[in-house]
Amino acid sequence: MHSGQVKNTLSKAMPVICLLFSLSFVISCKERSSIPGFSFKFPEQGQAVGLGEELKIELDVPEGTNVANATYLLDGKQVGVKNNAEGISVSTAGLSLGYKLITAVVDNGAEKDTLTINIELKSKLKPELYSYQVVNTMQHDTSAYTQGLEYHNGRFLESTGQEQHSTLRWVDVKSGKVLQQIKLEDQYFGEGSSLVGDKVIMLTWQSRMGLVFDAKTFKQLSTFPYQSSMEGWGLCFDGSQLIKSDGTNKLWFLNKDSYIEERAIEVYDNNGPVDSLNELEYIDGKIYANVYTKNIIVVIDPKTGVIEKQIDFTGLLPVDYFKDDEERANNVLNGIAWDKAGKRLFVTGKKWPKMFEVKLQAKK
């Protein structure tokens, strides 16, 4: 085994802290109308709304004030127009989770003005709990600080991390033998990877840059910059878009050709946002995600961000395999691969000695 720089949770959390600071500033500033007396009656600033609930939007209009109409928008999309500033109800079913901006454009016949307010759309669904059964075990390279894992035609595509030790490799499933490998330049901390056509797309951690390789030769073809996402963690492909995690509770959907971030969802369970989403796999229309430093994988609805299932992999690796606190803290469960044709699910961890084929079992 070799050692190198490992991710620390404090530096990973810094973009999240900055984001939350900015968000708290935004949502604390409820905008009132410059037309005297207008404000929101419903909802309250920062109000939590459960996904699927009706959202009531209504203005507080001073008695005797003339209002020709009010146009209501949710995250910039018009959801209603009412004469005399009457209120509306909006269904939240099927929307993505997280903070939403509500806008009212008020017309009093002489001038128009805009009011805004924020709500937080949260999940009400308690995830189904699952455990696992080990079906088969295979060898895994104990020097591999696993960051990305996929199954393709009898081989694993695996990307590994740590500065000066990051690699991209094809690995034989049965033996765990590395069949082909390229080492990244020393300044890169390798992260998740995914096969798209004849190319492998690979993330780096804090360099804010993705790498593109030829899938057969591993020759580097190009690079691409990140946009709004601050870091690179996990990556998978749903057949039309790449899906990228950045260590927060956000998942970013990238154009498969230009690698531009086209949209994002926020991931919640019934207790709130779930951060530190790491390695990803797309399985039967759902996103499976490791949660960094935890022995769990969550199953996410890619449209809403709702966590539908939680899989507990505690006990998969003997607790005494790693001998000190630093190794145990860093060499965690990470790596999900799906054999679509054979309906086989594989999981492993950073520097783990085994790759496991598992079947999921609902907890009673």
VMD Tcl script that draws the C-alpha trace (Angstrom):
set ca {
  {0.00 0.00 0.00}
  {1.17 3.50 -0.65}
  {0.19 6.65 1.16}
  {-0.54 10.12 -0.13}
  {-2.70 13.14 0.45}
  {-6.21 12.11 1.36}
  {-9.36 14.15 1.32}
  {-10.22 15.80 4.60}
  {-13.79 16.56 5.44}
  {-13.08 20.14 6.53}
  {-11.72 21.22 3.15}
  {-14.52 19.31 1.47}
  {-17.02 21.19 3.59}
  {-15.71 24.67 2.76}
  {-17.75 25.11 -0.47}
  {-20.80 23.94 1.46}
  {-20.16 26.48 4.24}
  {-19.73 29.26 1.70}
  {-22.88 28.20 -0.12}
  {-24.91 28.12 3.07}
  {-23.59 31.55 4.08}
  {-24.61 32.99 0.72}
  {-27.95 31.24 0.84}
  {-28.69 32.47 4.36}
  {-27.98 36.01 3.18}
  {-30.31 35.64 0.21}
  {-33.22 34.08 2.06}
  {-33.00 36.56 4.93}
  {-33.71 39.40 2.54}
  {-37.40 39.21 1.75}
  {-38.06 41.81 -0.90}
  {-40.95 44.16 -0.33}
  {-42.67 46.16 -3.02}
  {-41.88 49.80 -3.66}
  {-45.60 50.26 -4.26}
  {-46.64 51.23 -0.70}
  {-48.09 48.51 1.51}
  {-47.64 45.40 -0.60}
  {-46.02 42.28 0.88}
  {-46.53 38.51 0.97}
  {-49.29 37.23 3.22}
  {-48.47 33.60 2.32}
  {-46.06 31.87 2.43}
  {-43.78 32.95 5.25}
  {-40.14 33.66 4.55}
  {-38.14 30.41 4.56}
  {-41.25 28.29 5.15}
  {-40.72 24.53 4.81}
  {-43.13 22.84 2.40}
  {-43.36 19.09 1.94}
  {-43.05 17.76 -1.60}
  {-46.54 17.08 -2.94}
  {-48.25 19.63 -0.70}
  {-50.23 22.55 -2.08}
  {-48.36 25.84 -1.83}
  {-50.57 28.82 -1.06}
  {-49.38 32.15 -2.45}
  {-51.23 35.32 -1.49}
  {-50.38 39.01 -1.21}
  {-51.16 41.29 1.67}
  {-52.86 44.23 -0.05}
  {-53.76 47.36 1.92}
  {-57.47 48.12 2.02}
  {-58.54 50.50 -0.73}
  {-55.42 49.86 -2.84}
  {-56.06 49.33 -6.54}
  {-54.51 46.22 -8.11}
  {-55.08 45.43 -11.75}
  {-53.43 42.00 -11.56}
  {-50.59 39.99 -10.06}
  {-48.43 37.50 -11.93}
  {-46.91 34.71 -9.83}
  {-43.73 32.80 -10.69}
  {-41.95 29.84 -9.09}
  {-38.23 29.74 -9.86}
  {-38.87 32.02 -12.81}
  {-41.68 29.94 -14.30}
  {-45.14 31.49 -14.40}
  {-47.64 29.58 -12.27}
  {-50.63 31.95 -12.28}
  {-52.08 35.37 -13.07}
  {-54.89 36.79 -10.93}
  {-56.91 39.97 -11.16}
  {-57.14 42.05 -7.99}
  {-54.10 40.19 -6.62}
  {-56.13 37.14 -5.59}
  {-54.13 34.26 -4.16}
  {-53.34 30.97 -5.89}
  {-52.51 27.40 -4.89}
  {-49.65 25.61 -6.63}
  {-49.06 21.85 -6.58}
  {-45.50 20.92 -5.63}
  {-45.84 17.32 -6.85}
  {-42.93 16.35 -9.08}
  {-40.84 19.44 -8.39}
  {-37.20 19.17 -7.41}
  {-36.30 19.74 -3.77}
  {-34.47 22.63 -2.15}
  {-34.86 26.40 -1.89}
  {-37.37 27.92 -4.31}
  {-37.84 31.56 -5.27}
  {-41.41 32.84 -5.40}
  {-41.98 36.05 -7.35}
  {-45.04 38.27 -7.61}
  {-45.19 40.97 -10.28}
  {-47.83 43.47 -9.14}
  {-49.56 45.88 -11.52}
  {-51.60 48.68 -9.91}
  {-52.61 50.16 -13.26}
  {-49.99 52.89 -13.20}
  {-46.81 50.97 -12.46}
  {-45.47 47.48 -11.90}
  {-43.29 46.19 -9.13}
  {-41.77 42.87 -8.09}
  {-41.78 41.07 -4.74}
  {-39.80 37.91 -3.94}
  {-39.70 35.40 -1.13}
  {-38.10 31.97 -0.55}
  {-39.42 28.63 0.64}
  {-37.64 25.32 1.19}
  {-39.20 22.30 -0.50}
  {-38.42 19.17 1.54}
  {-38.97 15.45 1.27}
  {-41.67 13.84 3.39}
  {-40.70 10.31 2.34}
  {-38.96 8.09 4.87}
  {-36.49 5.97 2.86}
  {-37.00 2.23 2.71}
  {-34.19 0.52 4.62}
  {-32.16 -2.28 3.02}
  {-29.31 -4.56 3.99}
  {-27.32 -6.91 1.75}
  {-26.30 -10.47 1.04}
  {-22.84 -11.23 -0.33}
  {-23.14 -13.37 -3.47}
  {-19.50 -13.47 -4.52}
  {-16.13 -11.96 -3.61}
  {-13.29 -10.98 -5.94}
  {-9.82 -9.61 -5.37}
  {-9.29 -5.84 -5.27}
  {-5.99 -3.96 -5.48}
  {-5.23 -2.66 -1.98}
  {-3.29 0.27 -3.44}
  {-6.42 1.50 -5.25}
  {-7.94 4.54 -3.49}
  {-11.20 3.92 -5.35}
  {-13.04 7.01 -6.57}
  {-14.97 5.76 -9.59}
  {-16.19 2.30 -10.57}
  {-18.21 0.93 -13.50}
  {-18.76 -2.47 -15.13}
  {-18.40 -2.82 -18.90}
  {-18.26 -6.10 -20.86}
  {-16.53 -8.21 -18.23}
  {-14.18 -5.47 -16.99}
  {-14.28 -2.82 -14.31}
  {-13.47 0.75 -15.23}
  {-11.88 2.11 -12.07}
  {-10.42 5.51 -11.28}
  {-8.31 6.07 -8.19}
  {-7.27 9.13 -6.20}
  {-4.53 10.71 -4.12}
  {-2.02 13.22 -5.43}
  {0.92 11.58 -7.24}
  {-0.89 8.23 -7.18}
  {-4.11 8.82 -9.17}
  {-4.86 6.37 -11.98}
  {-7.41 5.33 -14.56}
  {-7.56 1.59 -15.23}
  {-9.36 -1.37 -16.74}
  {-9.53 -4.27 -14.26}
  {-10.37 -7.95 -14.75}
  {-13.50 -8.78 -12.79}
  {-12.61 -12.30 -11.65}
  {-8.96 -11.85 -10.73}
  {-8.82 -8.16 -9.84}
  {-5.76 -7.87 -12.09}
  {-5.09 -4.48 -13.64}
  {-5.29 -5.00 -17.41}
  {-4.50 -1.45 -18.52}
  {-3.61 1.69 -16.63}
  {-2.55 5.29 -16.98}
  {-1.20 7.46 -14.18}
  {-2.47 11.03 -13.93}
  {-0.11 13.97 -13.74}
  {1.11 14.44 -10.17}
  {-0.86 17.64 -9.53}
  {-4.21 15.90 -10.05}
  {-6.22 14.18 -7.34}
  {-8.30 11.74 -9.37}
  {-12.00 11.30 -8.73}
  {-15.04 9.69 -10.38}
  {-15.11 8.46 -13.97}
  {-17.63 7.22 -16.51}
  {-17.62 5.68 -19.99}
  {-19.50 7.66 -22.65}
  {-19.27 6.06 -26.07}
  {-15.58 5.66 -26.92}
  {-14.41 8.14 -24.29}
  {-13.80 8.01 -20.54}
  {-14.69 11.17 -18.66}
  {-12.79 11.59 -15.38}
  {-13.05 14.21 -12.66}
  {-10.35 15.77 -10.51}
  {-11.01 16.87 -6.95}
  {-10.06 20.52 -6.43}
  {-8.43 21.39 -9.76}
  {-11.89 22.38 -11.10}
  {-11.11 20.43 -14.26}
  {-12.33 17.25 -15.90}
  {-10.22 15.02 -18.15}
  {-11.27 13.20 -21.33}
  {-9.50 10.00 -22.43}
  {-9.78 7.61 -25.34}
  {-11.40 4.51 -23.83}
  {-9.16 2.05 -25.71}
  {-5.74 3.67 -25.46}
  {-6.23 5.95 -22.42}
  {-4.64 8.73 -24.45}
  {-5.78 12.06 -22.99}
  {-7.86 13.89 -25.57}
  {-8.93 17.08 -23.83}
  {-9.92 18.79 -20.62}
  {-12.97 20.79 -19.57}
  {-13.62 23.31 -16.76}
  {-16.26 23.02 -14.06}
  {-18.86 25.77 -13.98}
  {-21.01 26.33 -10.88}
  {-19.93 23.14 -9.12}
  {-16.85 23.75 -7.02}
  {-15.30 20.28 -6.80}
  {-15.36 16.90 -8.53}
  {-16.37 13.79 -6.58}
  {-18.53 11.13 -8.28}
  {-19.64 10.65 -11.88}
  {-22.06 8.41 -13.76}
  {-23.93 8.40 -17.09}
  {-27.68 7.93 -17.50}
  {-27.55 7.43 -21.27}
  {-28.19 11.06 -22.13}
  {-26.42 13.18 -19.49}
  {-23.48 12.83 -17.14}
  {-24.38 13.17 -13.44}
  {-21.76 14.70 -11.16}
  {-21.49 15.03 -7.38}
  {-19.41 17.77 -5.74}
  {-19.46 16.85 -2.05}
  {-22.61 18.78 -1.20}
  {-26.22 17.59 -1.42}
  {-26.32 18.72 -5.05}
  {-26.11 16.57 -8.17}
  {-25.25 18.26 -11.46}
  {-26.42 17.10 -14.88}
  {-23.84 17.70 -17.62}
  {-24.15 17.70 -21.40}
  {-22.48 14.48 -22.55}
  {-20.63 16.22 -25.39}
  {-19.80 19.71 -24.12}
  {-19.70 18.84 -20.37}
  {-21.66 22.00 -19.59}
  {-23.73 21.87 -16.37}
  {-27.31 22.04 -17.64}
  {-29.27 21.61 -14.40}
  {-28.94 20.46 -10.81}
  {-31.06 18.81 -8.13}
  {-30.74 18.91 -4.35}
  {-30.91 15.61 -2.46}
  {-33.00 15.22 0.71}
  {-34.32 12.48 2.93}
  {-37.18 13.02 5.39}
  {-34.75 14.63 7.87}
  {-33.34 17.22 5.50}
  {-30.51 17.64 2.97}
  {-28.00 14.78 2.67}
  {-24.48 16.06 2.03}
  {-21.19 14.38 1.05}
  {-22.63 12.48 -1.91}
  {-19.68 10.70 -3.47}
  {-19.33 7.86 -6.01}
  {-22.38 7.45 -8.25}
  {-24.01 4.76 -10.37}
  {-27.14 4.95 -12.52}
  {-29.27 1.82 -12.11}
  {-32.73 1.23 -13.59}
  {-33.68 4.91 -13.65}
  {-32.33 5.76 -10.19}
  {-29.07 7.27 -8.92}
  {-27.14 5.23 -6.36}
  {-24.70 7.30 -4.29}
  {-22.12 6.54 -1.63}
  {-22.28 8.93 1.33}
  {-18.68 9.80 2.18}
  {-17.37 8.26 5.45}
  {-20.59 6.31 6.00}
  {-21.35 2.64 5.31}
  {-24.48 3.54 3.39}
  {-25.58 3.96 -0.20}
  {-28.67 6.03 -0.94}
  {-31.01 5.62 -3.89}
  {-32.20 8.91 -5.38}
  {-35.02 9.95 -7.69}
  {-33.18 11.91 -10.43}
  {-36.17 14.17 -11.08}
  {-36.94 15.35 -7.55}
  {-33.84 14.56 -5.45}
  {-35.88 12.44 -3.00}
  {-33.95 9.61 -1.33}
  {-36.19 6.59 -1.75}
  {-33.97 3.87 -0.26}
  {-31.01 3.60 2.09}
  {-28.74 0.55 2.02}
  {-26.64 -0.27 5.09}
  {-23.36 -2.04 4.24}
  {-22.05 -2.19 7.80}
  {-19.97 -5.33 8.35}
  {-18.95 -5.79 4.73}
  {-15.31 -5.20 5.68}
  {-13.97 -6.52 9.01}
  {-13.71 -3.68 11.51}
  {-10.11 -4.55 12.36}
  {-8.81 -4.69 8.77}
  {-7.39 -1.16 8.93}
  {-5.15 -0.77 11.97}
  {-5.25 2.94 12.86}
  {-7.82 5.73 13.05}
  {-6.49 7.60 10.01}
  {-6.73 4.56 7.75}
  {-10.20 3.70 9.03}
  {-11.39 7.30 8.53}
  {-10.18 7.54 4.94}
  {-10.39 4.05 3.47}
  {-14.16 3.96 3.45}
  {-16.91 2.33 1.42}
  {-16.77 3.86 -2.06}
  {-17.43 2.25 -5.40}
  {-20.65 1.04 -7.05}
  {-20.81 -0.88 -10.33}
  {-23.82 -2.35 -12.11}
  {-23.80 -5.16 -14.67}
  {-26.96 -4.24 -16.56}
  {-27.13 -7.42 -18.63}
  {-26.41 -9.77 -15.74}
  {-28.28 -7.71 -13.13}
  {-25.28 -7.85 -10.81}
  {-24.38 -5.18 -8.26}
  {-20.77 -4.72 -7.12}
  {-19.42 -2.59 -4.28}
  {-16.00 -1.97 -2.77}
  {-14.04 0.65 -0.84}
  {-10.86 2.68 -0.87}
  {-7.87 0.30 -0.58}
  {-10.18 -2.58 0.28}
  {-8.84 -6.09 -0.39}
  {-12.09 -7.36 -1.90}
  {-14.73 -6.46 -4.43}
  {-18.17 -7.75 -3.45}
  {-21.07 -8.86 -5.59}
  {-24.16 -8.27 -3.45}
  {-27.92 -8.62 -3.50}
  {-30.11 -6.18 -1.62}
  {-32.54 -7.28 1.06}
  {-35.33 -5.18 2.51}
  {-35.09 -4.82 6.27}
  {-38.11 -6.06 8.16}
}
mol new
graphics top color blue
foreach p $ca { graphics top sphere $p radius 0.5 }
foreach p [lrange $ca 0 end-1] q [lrange $ca 1 end] { graphics top cylinder $p $q radius 0.2 }
display resetview
